[in-house]
Amino acid sequence: MRRPRTARSLLAAACALAALLTPALPAAAATAASSGGSARPQATVAQGVLRGRHDDGSGAQEFLGVPYAAPPVGDARLRAPQQPRRWTGVREAVQQAPACLQFSPFGLRDPQAVSEDCLYLDVYRPRTAHAGARLPVIVWMHGGAYSQGTGTQFGGRTMADLTGSVVVSINYRLGQLGYLGLPELAGENAQRSGSFGLMDQMAALRWTRENIAAFGGNPGNVTVSGQSAGSGSVCSLLAAPSAAGLFHRAVLQSGPCTLLHPPDGARAESQARAFAAAAGCTDPAALAGCLRAVSGAALVEAARTVPTSGPASGDGLLPVDPATAIGSGHWNKVPVLIGSTRSEARLFVALTQPHLTQEQYTAQILAGYGAAGPEVLARYPVSAYGSPYLALSAVTTDSTFACQTAWTAQLFASQVPTYFYEFDDPNSPTLAGAQVPGLDESNAHSAELAYLHDFTMGDRPLTAEQVALATRMKRYWGAFARYGVPAVPGQTAWPATGAGAAATVLTLNPAATRTGTSFGSDHQCAFWRTQPPRPV
């Protein structure tokens, strides 16, 4: 039984919208005047001395465009990341680096400055931070279907200053430069893997462990956090044996491990060979050299017909699919914070079928769900939702993100402290440029990002009530990073969820943040549990 078209064939493109914001600035190279007349902050890392700046708005300190690995260019393309080079003197860290090469630019404020020389990160710390302060650390993995986006789109100034945390936002290689499962390439590294983007993420975490104390962070208290494909990356890090000890808590937003299954080695190799052929590289004896010589533009063009599926399982880096590893109990066990937005699929359907008719909705459900189609229509009648758009959005949300998030949370909760949320702001902004006139896109995929980051891609500013919710959310996330428990004095208590079907969920709503156990019934998860899996 196959999934309806919107949930299956367009998920990767829609997930890419999780990573859209304003263009990144060129890599840091030139000096900049001090901000506000105060002495500019410095930090000494293994590679040399960095000089950052004070943010005029938040007061936080930021170090931008910091290299965590050597440029993966030339002969270093399609190889495991290498140590960054040392520098002499003081390196200015006041401008963000380019985004990595974009393999599926969506068209809504895509990053304009892109380069294969992109393995950089940004560090944000509170205004009073100093070396040795041992503050909790949050490392952010952006989304974008493993093919688009950049860490520079997610500022951490407000989170850092409000919660007393050090926030790190990273770039990692995307598309087939980041994920290409060819044995000819995998044989060149110790992990025998073509998941270079996942290797980049681990390299950033190792750099963080080795250097974050210079910024006031505690290398023994690192939270890895991600949304959409970034959450899928967190799933992979939880399952990767070589990532053990690199982090101590995990946050997964709108990317449950039971939904985002990586391809196995055979499938990844088949896709990689088709991609190489599309790029003009067909001679097995010269495959690696050919792929290193082809222009970046030609690689992007080849990916139009053969998109990446992200990290593959079955190699030395990721031996087992994350959901399988977690279910078996063999994974990097840490406390988990996990959740989704109330109506994830509204974004997907709005961008692909905004003017769906009732007849089209009925035909699509019957074709997509086969024998179960009539029951799906009975459970999700257009009359109950007000429009075919909202009905299909509910079907797709419940059958994918919502219930899969609940099931992933159950796997975690049977083994580690797990905190489950649902973002539910019926007036939340959508992404700038993605709003279809007349459609309600609130609570869609990526809606929560504006509440947790210095994020300017919303189609309108947050209201005062929404800013208050955003503050509460940052405090919950910050407390989880600090203690492993999202306990904040004066805010609604957030208990750990259990492993049963009636999960305890914190609903994040501007008017009333509350806990409840109706998530499963709200999203009809008992019904969807009876349906065959529909892999993404």
C-alpha positions as semicolon CSV with decimal commas, in nm:
position;residue;x (nm);y (nm);z (nm)
1;M;0,000;0,000;0,000
2;R;0,151;0,332;-0,097
3;R;0,136;0,672;0,062
4;P;-0,065;0,952;-0,100
5;R;0,153;1,160;-0,330
6;T;0,183;1,469;-0,111
7;A;0,326;1,279;0,184
8;R;0,567;1,067;-0,014
9;S;0,710;1,237;-0,320
10;L;0,709;1,594;-0,193
11;L;0,825;1,549;0,165
12;A;1,192;1,607;0,087
13;A;1,123;1,931;-0,099
14;A;0,896;2,060;0,176
15;C;1,139;1,964;0,452
16;A;1,393;2,186;0,282
17;L;1,185;2,486;0,382
18;A;1,293;2,430;0,741
19;A;1,618;2,597;0,645
20;L;1,519;2,916;0,466
21;L;1,621;3,259;0,580
22;T;1,824;3,560;0,472
23;P;2,147;3,521;0,275
24;A;2,467;3,438;0,456
25;L;2,755;3,686;0,451
26;P;3,097;3,602;0,304
27;A;3,347;3,410;0,514
28;A;3,520;3,601;0,791
29;A;3,836;3,767;0,671
30;A;3,840;4,139;0,736
31;T;3,848;4,324;1,064
32;A;3,539;4,497;1,201
33;A;3,490;4,789;1,435
34;S;3,403;4,710;1,793
35;S;3,035;4,712;1,885
36;G;2,902;4,960;2,134
37;G;3,249;5,090;2,218
38;S;3,324;4,802;2,457
39;A;3,622;4,571;2,432
40;R;3,553;4,299;2,181
41;P;3,547;3,941;2,313
42;Q;3,827;3,699;2,236
43;A;3,863;3,323;2,268
44;T;4,168;3,104;2,219
45;V;4,096;2,771;2,050
46;A;4,333;2,497;1,933
47;Q;4,385;2,670;1,599
48;G;4,455;3,020;1,731
49;V;4,292;3,333;1,874
50;L;3,943;3,445;1,767
51;R;3,801;3,793;1,807
52;G;3,422;3,815;1,802
53;R;3,176;4,093;1,867
54;H;2,888;4,205;2,086
55;D;2,542;4,188;1,931
56;D;2,383;4,532;1,960
57;G;2,030;4,395;1,999
58;S;2,061;4,111;2,250
59;G;2,387;4,201;2,420
60;A;2,512;3,848;2,361
61;Q;2,859;3,781;2,227
62;E;2,908;3,602;1,897
63;F;3,197;3,441;1,712
64;L;3,103;3,387;1,349
65;G;3,253;3,189;1,064
66;V;3,476;2,970;1,282
67;P;3,639;2,679;1,091
68;Y;3,588;2,338;1,251
69;A;3,744;2,139;0,965
70;A;3,970;2,199;0,668
71;P;3,803;2,311;0,343
72;P;3,666;1,996;0,168
73;V;3,771;2,117;-0,176
74;G;3,990;1,988;-0,457
75;D;4,129;1,648;-0,369
76;A;3,958;1,676;-0,027
77;R;3,615;1,672;-0,193
78;L;3,420;1,356;-0,107
79;R;3,659;1,263;0,172
80;A;3,625;1,250;0,549
81;P;3,670;1,592;0,714
82;Q;4,021;1,685;0,824
83;Q;4,145;1,901;1,110
84;P;4,121;2,278;1,053
85;R;4,440;2,466;0,987
86;R;4,606;2,682;1,247
87;W;4,645;3,055;1,194
88;T;4,880;3,316;1,329
89;G;4,774;3,638;1,495
90;V;4,407;3,710;1,568
91;R;4,136;3,581;1,335
92;E;3,837;3,808;1,299
93;A;3,515;3,613;1,370
94;V;3,256;3,875;1,282
95;Q;3,104;3,751;0,956
96;Q;2,919;3,431;0,880
97;A;3,063;3,185;0,631
98;P;2,892;3,087;0,305
99;A;2,637;2,809;0,300
100;C;2,746;2,473;0,167
101;L;2,660;2,406;-0,197
102;Q;2,280;2,388;-0,225
103;F;2,143;2,084;-0,405
104;S;1,772;2,164;-0,395
105;P;1,725;2,541;-0,358
106;F;1,358;2,601;-0,304
107;G;1,342;2,963;-0,411
108;L;1,232;3,135;-0,091
109;R;1,525;3,348;0,023
110;D;1,771;3,070;-0,053
111;P;2,126;3,136;0,066
112;Q;2,299;3,353;-0,193
113;A;2,659;3,306;-0,075
114;V;2,746;2,938;-0,127
115;S;3,075;2,754;-0,147
116;E;3,223;2,409;-0,112
117;D;3,453;2,574;0,144
118;C;3,177;2,577;0,404
119;L;3,271;2,377;0,714
120;Y;3,229;2,659;0,963
121;L;3,020;2,724;1,270
122;D;2,889;3,018;1,470
123;V;2,917;3,041;1,850
124;Y;2,685;3,255;2,064
125;R;2,736;3,309;2,436
126;P;2,579;3,527;2,709
127;R;2,713;3,877;2,756
128;T;2,873;3,780;3,089
129;A;3,030;3,453;2,971
130;H;3,399;3,387;3,016
131;A;3,639;3,100;2,967
132;G;3,589;2,834;3,232
133;A;3,228;2,932;3,315
134;R;3,110;2,575;3,234
135;L;2,780;2,678;3,081
136;P;2,556;2,422;2,907
137;V;2,614;2,391;2,532
138;I;2,351;2,353;2,258
139;V;2,472;2,241;1,912
140;W;2,216;2,302;1,635
141;M;2,176;2,090;1,320
142;H;1,970;2,271;1,056
143;G;1,712;2,099;0,838
144;G;1,669;2,103;0,463
145;A;1,618;1,743;0,341
146;Y;1,997;1,687;0,361
147;S;2,026;1,897;0,047
148;Q;1,969;2,261;0,142
149;G;2,011;2,510;0,422
150;T;2,282;2,647;0,646
151;G;2,348;2,695;1,015
152;T;2,389;3,067;0,955
153;Q;2,012;3,093;0,920
154;F;1,955;3,017;1,288
155;G;2,091;3,279;1,523
156;G;2,142;3,178;1,886
157;R;2,189;3,519;2,049
158;T;1,860;3,534;2,237
159;M;1,869;3,171;2,346
160;A;2,225;3,211;2,476
161;D;2,164;3,531;2,671
162;L;1,822;3,430;2,806
163;T;1,917;3,082;2,923
164;G;2,285;3,122;3,009
165;S;2,387;2,871;2,742
166;V;2,651;2,860;2,473
167;V;2,483;2,797;2,136
168;V;2,668;2,653;1,836
169;S;2,512;2,643;1,488
170;I;2,695;2,448;1,219
171;N;2,718;2,398;0,845
172;Y;2,765;2,046;0,706
173;R;2,803;1,917;0,351
174;L;2,478;1,867;0,163
175;G;2,344;1,671;-0,132
176;Q;2,579;1,421;-0,292
177;L;2,881;1,610;-0,163
178;G;2,759;1,508;0,181
179;Y;2,598;1,172;0,112
180;L;2,724;0,947;-0,168
181;G;2,733;0,576;-0,097
182;L;2,996;0,460;-0,346
183;P;3,239;0,187;-0,232
184;E;3,510;0,363;-0,436
185;L;3,478;0,660;-0,199
186;A;3,391;0,475;0,120
187;G;3,704;0,263;0,088
188;E;3,915;0,575;0,135
189;N;3,816;0,630;0,500
190;A;3,832;0,424;0,817
191;Q;3,454;0,412;0,859
192;R;3,411;0,281;0,503
193;S;3,123;0,524;0,461
194;G;3,006;0,782;0,210
195;S;2,804;0,978;0,468
196;F;3,039;1,277;0,473
197;G;2,773;1,513;0,606
198;L;2,729;1,293;0,913
199;M;3,107;1,283;0,951
200;D;3,106;1,665;0,938
201;Q;2,851;1,678;1,219
202;M;3,067;1,450;1,432
203;A;3,373;1,662;1,350
204;A;3,185;1,972;1,467
205;L;3,093;1,794;1,790
206;R;3,456;1,691;1,843
207;W;3,570;2,048;1,780
208;T;3,309;2,162;2,031
209;R;3,431;1,913;2,291
210;E;3,789;2,029;2,245
211;N;3,732;2,406;2,228
212;I;3,402;2,511;2,383
213;A;3,555;2,572;2,726
214;A;3,732;2,872;2,571
215;F;3,390;3,029;2,517
216;G;3,263;2,943;2,866
217;G;3,092;2,620;2,767
218;N;3,104;2,286;2,947
219;P;3,233;2,009;2,716
220;G;3,075;1,760;2,955
221;N;2,726;1,903;2,903
222;V;2,646;1,922;2,531
223;T;2,295;1,899;2,387
224;V;2,262;1,811;2,019
225;S;1,948;1,955;1,863
226;G;1,790;1,952;1,519
227;Q;1,470;1,997;1,319
228;S;1,338;1,803;1,019
229;A;1,644;1,657;0,844
230;G;1,845;1,804;1,132
231;S;1,639;1,585;1,364
232;G;1,710;1,292;1,133
233;S;2,077;1,375;1,179
234;V;2,030;1,360;1,555
235;C;1,872;1,015;1,511
236;S;2,185;0,905;1,323
237;L;2,412;1,050;1,591
238;L;2,218;0,861;1,857
239;A;2,275;0,536;1,665
240;A;2,636;0,592;1,550
241;P;2,887;0,415;1,779
242;S;3,162;0,668;1,701
243;A;2,940;0,952;1,827
244;A;2,931;0,806;2,179
245;G;3,035;1,062;2,438
246;L;3,016;1,360;2,204
247;F;2,685;1,481;2,353
248;H;2,478;1,428;2,666
249;R;2,120;1,520;2,569
250;A;1,923;1,524;2,245
251;V;1,641;1,737;2,103
252;L;1,441;1,612;1,804
253;Q;1,196;1,854;1,640
254;S;0,963;1,739;1,360
255;G;1,183;1,451;1,250
256;P;1,100;1,123;1,431
257;C;1,348;0,838;1,393
258;T;1,077;0,585;1,304
259;L;0,977;0,800;1,004
260;L;1,310;0,913;0,860
261;H;1,467;0,579;0,772
262;P;1,805;0,605;0,598
263;P;1,867;0,388;0,293
264;D;2,062;0,067;0,339
265;G;2,396;0,023;0,168
266;A;2,260;-0,144;-0,146
267;R;1,999;0,124;-0,206
268;A;2,248;0,402;-0,131
269;E;2,499;0,254;-0,377
270;S;2,236;0,218;-0,649
271;Q;2,133;0,581;-0,605
272;A;2,497;0,693;-0,599
273;R;2,583;0,514;-0,923
274;A;2,281;0,664;-1,095
275;F;2,390;1,006;-0,972
276;A;2,749;0,954;-1,089
277;A;2,624;0,853;-1,433
278;A;2,405;1,164;-1,449
279;A;2,716;1,368;-1,364
280;G;2,906;1,206;-1,651
281;C;3,118;0,969;-1,439
282;T;3,075;0,610;-1,557
283;D;3,423;0,452;-1,560
284;P;3,453;0,252;-1,234
285;A;3,832;0,277;-1,241
286;A;3,821;0,658;-1,255
287;L;3,499;0,724;-1,063
288;A;3,644;0,901;-0,759
289;G;3,872;1,123;-0,962
290;C;3,595;1,210;-1,206
291;L;3,356;1,313;-0,928
292;R;3,628;1,529;-0,772
293;A;3,690;1,702;-1,104
294;V;3,330;1,770;-1,208
295;S;3,210;2,125;-1,142
296;G;2,981;2,191;-0,849
297;A;2,716;2,318;-1,089
298;A;2,723;1,988;-1,278
299;L;2,678;1,796;-0,953
300;V;2,378;2,008;-0,860
301;E;2,229;1,954;-1,204
302;A;2,275;1,576;-1,175
303;A;2,097;1,580;-0,839
304;R;1,782;1,718;-1,001
305;T;1,696;1,372;-1,125
306;V;1,869;1,171;-0,850
307;P;1,821;1,349;-0,514
308;T;2,004;1,235;-0,204
309;S;1,842;1,028;0,069
310;G;2,083;1,143;0,338
311;P;2,308;0,918;0,549
312;A;2,304;0,546;0,472
313;S;2,302;0,264;0,724
314;G;2,496;-0,061;0,712
315;D;2,852;0,078;0,714
316;G;3,110;0,143;0,983
317;L;2,974;0,488;1,060
318;L;2,606;0,393;1,096
319;P;2,592;0,015;1,122
320;V;2,219;-0,005;1,197
321;D;1,915;0,201;1,104
322;P;1,855;0,446;1,395
323;A;1,499;0,328;1,471
324;T;1,619;-0,032;1,483
325;A;1,916;0,059;1,702
326;I;1,699;0,255;1,945
327;G;1,438;-0,022;1,957
328;S;1,706;-0,279;2,036
329;G;1,853;-0,068;2,316
330;H;2,193;-0,040;2,145
331;W;2,237;0,333;2,102
332;N;2,397;0,636;2,269
333;K;2,149;0,670;2,553
334;V;2,085;1,026;2,671
335;P;1,776;1,216;2,792
336;V;1,552;1,318;2,501
337;L;1,320;1,611;2,426
338;I;1,102;1,537;2,123
339;G;0,794;1,680;1,953
340;S;0,615;1,811;1,647
341;T;0,383;2,087;1,538
342;R;0,008;2,043;1,547
343;S;-0,048;2,051;1,170
344;E;0,287;1,965;1,011
345;A;0,155;1,881;0,665
346;R;-0,027;2,208;0,603
347;L;0,296;2,344;0,460
348;F;0,344;2,047;0,227
349;V;-0,013;2,047;0,095
350;A;-0,023;2,428;0,060
351;L;0,286;2,421;-0,160
352;T;0,172;2,130;-0,375
353;Q;-0,210;2,107;-0,379
354;P;-0,347;2,435;-0,245
355;H;-0,663;2,423;-0,453
356;L;-0,752;2,058;-0,403
357;T;-1,118;1,978;-0,475
358;Q;-1,332;1,734;-0,279
359;E;-1,339;1,498;-0,576
360;Q;-0,960;1,506;-0,602
361;Y;-0,926;1,449;-0,228
362;T;-1,154;1,145;-0,240
363;A;-0,978;0,997;-0,541
364;Q;-0,634;1,055;-0,388
365;I;-0,722;0,886;-0,059
366;L;-0,880;0,586;-0,232
367;A;-0,582;0,546;-0,464
368;G;-0,326;0,597;-0,191
369;Y;-0,472;0,382;0,085
370;G;-0,629;0,100;-0,114
371;A;-0,862;-0,114;0,095
372;A;-0,824;0,123;0,390
373;G;-0,925;0,423;0,177
374;P;-1,297;0,423;0,270
375;E;-1,213;0,414;0,640
376;V;-0,964;0,699;0,600
377;L;-1,237;0,904;0,430
378;A;-1,480;0,820;0,708
379;R;-1,230;0,927;0,974
380;Y;-1,127;1,242;0,785
381;P;-1,437;1,372;0,607
382;V;-1,406;1,710;0,440
383;S;-1,714;1,824;0,634
384;A;-1,523;1,787;0,961
385;Y;-1,231;2,001;0,847
386;G;-1,389;2,269;0,632
387;S;-1,192;2,210;0,313
388;P;-1,015;1,933;0,121
389;Y;-0,686;2,113;0,190
390;L;-0,732;2,090;0,566
391;A;-0,861;1,731;0,548
392;L;-0,562;1,610;0,346
393;S;-0,330;1,805;0,574
394;A;-0,477;1,623;0,874
395;V;-0,444;1,280;0,709
396;T;-0,082;1,345;0,615
397;T;0,009;1,501;0,951
398;D;-0,140;1,218;1,154
399;S;-0,015;0,930;0,940
400;T;0,341;1,061;0,928
401;F;0,484;1,319;1,168
402;A;0,237;1,313;1,457
403;C;0,198;0,941;1,521
404;Q;0,554;0,859;1,423
405;T;0,671;1,118;1,676
406;A;0,457;0,948;1,940
407;W;0,597;0,606;1,852
408;T;0,955;0,731;1,852
409;A;0,890;0,893;2,192
410;Q;0,763;0,560;2,323
411;L;1,085;0,388;2,214
412;F;1,290;0,648;2,398
413;A;1,066;0,661;2,707
414;S;1,109;0,292;2,777
415;Q;1,483;0,352;2,817
416;V;1,564;0,714;2,909
417;P;1,388;1,024;3,049
418;T;1,184;1,158;2,757
419;Y;0,992;1,486;2,731
420;F;0,724;1,510;2,462
421;Y;0,577;1,838;2,329
422;E;0,333;1,957;2,065
423;F;0,357;2,310;1,931
424;D;0,007;2,454;1,889
425;D;-0,025;2,822;1,808
426;P;-0,333;2,865;1,584
427;N;-0,201;3,203;1,471
428;S;0,165;3,118;1,414
429;P;0,340;3,279;1,116
430;T;0,435;3,060;0,823
431;L;0,753;3,091;0,621
432;A;0,793;3,410;0,422
433;G;0,695;3,348;0,063
434;A;0,517;3,021;0,140
435;Q;0,179;3,167;0,237
436;V;-0,095;3,082;-0,013
437;P;-0,372;3,343;0,003
438;G;-0,678;3,211;0,180
439;L;-0,516;2,902;0,333
440;D;-0,457;2,848;0,705
441;E;-0,092;2,742;0,732
442;S;-0,059;2,787;1,107
443;N;0,117;2,514;1,306
444;A;0,275;2,379;0,988
445;H;0,618;2,221;0,952
446;S;0,883;2,470;1,074
447;A;0,632;2,688;1,263
448;E;0,821;2,655;1,593
449;L;1,154;2,777;1,455
450;A;1,068;3,146;1,494
451;Y;1,002;3,083;1,864
452;L;1,337;2,918;1,939
453;H;1,587;3,101;1,719
454;D;1,668;3,451;1,601
455;F;1,475;3,363;1,289
456;T;1,359;3,621;1,035
457;M;1,190;3,394;0,781
458;G;0,843;3,425;0,932
459;D;0,592;3,598;0,710
460;R;0,517;3,841;0,993
461;P;0,669;3,934;1,330
462;L;0,560;3,755;1,646
463;T;0,299;3,934;1,855
464;A;0,363;4,020;2,218
465;E;0,170;3,708;2,323
466;Q;0,377;3,494;2,086
467;V;0,702;3,648;2,210
468;A;0,597;3,546;2,561
469;L;0,546;3,188;2,438
470;A;0,882;3,200;2,263
471;T;1,046;3,306;2,589
472;R;0,883;3,017;2,776
473;M;0,994;2,773;2,506
474;K;1,354;2,893;2,513
475;R;1,357;2,856;2,891
476;Y;1,227;2,500;2,867
477;W;1,490;2,410;2,606
478;G;1,760;2,586;2,808
479;A;1,665;2,405;3,129
480;F;1,672;2,072;2,948
481;A;2,019;2,153;2,815
482;R;2,138;2,252;3,162
483;Y;1,982;1,977;3,376
484;G;1,843;1,711;3,143
485;V;1,500;1,807;3,279
486;P;1,292;2,097;3,132
487;A;1,195;2,231;3,473
488;V;1,149;2,610;3,487
489;P;1,029;2,787;3,803
490;G;0,701;2,969;3,741
491;Q;0,620;2,774;3,422
492;T;0,388;2,478;3,373
493;A;0,549;2,159;3,502
494;W;0,661;1,930;3,220
495;P;0,668;1,567;3,337
496;A;0,847;1,292;3,151
497;T;0,625;1,089;2,921
498;G;0,572;0,717;2,963
499;A;0,618;0,431;2,719
500;G;0,244;0,359;2,694
501;A;-0,002;0,471;2,430
502;A;-0,141;0,751;2,650
503;A;0,169;0,968;2,633
504;T;0,200;1,275;2,852
505;V;0,248;1,571;2,618
506;L;0,315;1,938;2,690
507;T;0,110;2,156;2,455
508;L;0,291;2,481;2,376
509;N;0,015;2,735;2,320
510;P;0,029;3,113;2,367
511;A;-0,286;3,123;2,578
512;A;-0,238;2,811;2,790
513;T;0,066;2,585;2,802
514;R;-0,068;2,261;2,950
515;T;-0,006;1,888;2,979
516;G;-0,245;1,618;2,865
517;T;-0,272;1,261;2,740
518;S;-0,500;1,305;2,437
519;F;-0,228;1,331;2,170
520;G;-0,281;0,975;2,046
521;S;-0,657;1,011;2,015
522;D;-0,631;1,362;1,870
523;H;-0,420;1,225;1,585
524;Q;-0,595;0,884;1,558
525;C;-0,271;0,696;1,621
526;A;-0,442;0,370;1,716
527;F;-0,586;0,356;1,364
528;W;-0,261;0,452;1,194
529;R;-0,079;0,184;1,393
530;T;-0,284;-0,075;1,201
531;Q;-0,168;0,056;0,864
532;P;0,146;-0,071;0,686
533;P;0,454;0,149;0,723
534;R;0,501;0,409;0,456
535;P;0,874;0,490;0,448
536;V;0,985;0,843;0,359
